[in-house]
Amino acid sequence: MEDRQLYDADLLRGNTDSLLLFLINEGGSTYGYELIKEIGRRSRGYFRFREGTVYPALRKLEADGLVRGEWRRIAGGQERRYYIMTAKGRALMRRKLAMWRSFSSAMTLVLKPAGG
């Protein structure tokens, strides 16, 4: 089977922050690779994020004060950067989620067959 992207990359690019903020908020604290895997799992493989997308987005969220990053030592002595939601990030996530739900509902209404 041919591996094709089924959506316009601009749609995802405009919603990457929302996905990351939602998952970070839900998880309490998480790291980049875990976020990549979770997005893939929850979307049943529909979204395939790469490190080159997620890590720059996480750095921007951190620079904007929406998440806080902290280094933690894991088994084997390696360090991993975990991300925790800030109050500012939680507020933005709630606004983005409300906007998405309204937008999605309106799109569904418009795309419904006439008379349906």
C-alpha positions in Angstrom: 0.0 0.0 0.0 1.3 3.4 -0.9 2.2 5.7 2.0 0.4 9.0 1.3 -0.3 11.9 3.5 -4.1 12.2 3.8 -4.2 15.8 5.0 -2.8 19.2 4.1 0.4 19.8 6.2 -0.8 23.4 6.8 -3.8 22.1 8.7 -1.5 20.2 11.1 1.1 22.9 11.3 -1.6 25.3 12.5 -2.6 22.9 15.3 0.7 21.4 16.4 0.8 23.7 19.5 -2.7 22.7 20.5 -1.9 19.0 20.3 1.2 19.4 22.3 -0.4 21.6 25.0 -3.3 19.3 25.4 -1.1 16.2 25.9 1.4 18.0 28.2 -1.6 19.2 30.3 -3.1 15.8 30.4 0.1 14.0 31.2 1.3 16.3 33.9 4.9 16.1 32.7 6.2 14.5 29.6 9.1 14.5 27.1 9.3 15.1 23.4 9.7 11.5 22.1 6.8 10.4 24.4 4.6 13.1 22.8 5.5 11.9 19.3 4.5 8.4 20.2 1.3 9.4 21.9 0.1 11.6 19.0 0.8 8.7 16.6 -1.0 6.2 18.9 -4.1 8.4 19.5 -4.4 9.3 15.9 -4.0 5.6 15.0 -1.0 6.5 12.9 -2.7 9.3 11.0 -0.3 11.9 12.4 3.4 11.1 12.2 5.3 13.7 13.9 9.1 13.9 13.6 11.6 15.2 16.1 12.4 18.1 13.8 8.8 19.3 14.2 8.2 18.6 17.9 11.4 19.8 19.5 11.4 23.3 17.9 7.7 23.6 18.8 8.4 22.6 22.4 11.2 25.2 22.6 8.9 27.9 21.3 6.2 26.9 23.8 8.8 27.1 26.5 10.1 30.5 25.3 6.5 31.8 25.3 6.0 30.7 28.9 3.4 28.2 28.0 5.3 25.2 29.3 8.3 24.8 31.6 11.1 22.5 30.8 13.3 20.7 33.3 16.1 18.2 32.9 15.7 14.9 34.7 18.2 12.1 35.1 16.8 8.7 34.0 18.0 5.2 34.3 21.5 4.7 32.9 22.5 8.3 33.9 21.1 10.0 30.8 19.1 13.2 31.1 15.8 13.9 29.4 13.9 17.2 29.2 10.4 17.0 30.6 7.8 19.6 29.9 5.2 20.8 32.4 2.2 23.1 31.7 2.2 26.6 33.1 -1.0 28.5 34.1 -0.5 30.6 31.0 -0.3 27.5 28.9 -3.4 26.0 30.5 -5.4 29.1 29.8 -4.3 29.2 26.1 -5.0 25.5 25.7 -8.5 26.0 27.0 -9.1 28.9 24.5 -7.6 26.9 21.6 -9.7 23.9 22.5 -12.9 25.9 22.7 -12.1 27.6 19.3 -11.3 24.2 17.7 -14.6 22.7 19.0 -16.6 25.6 17.6 -14.7 25.5 14.3 -15.1 21.8 13.9 -18.8 21.9 14.7 -19.4 24.6 12.2 -17.4 22.7 9.5 -19.5 19.6 10.2 -22.7 21.6 9.8 -21.6 23.1 6.5 -20.3 19.8 5.1 -23.5 17.9 6.0 -25.5 17.0 3.0 -28.5 19.4 2.4 -31.6 18.2 4.1 -29.6 15.8 6.3 
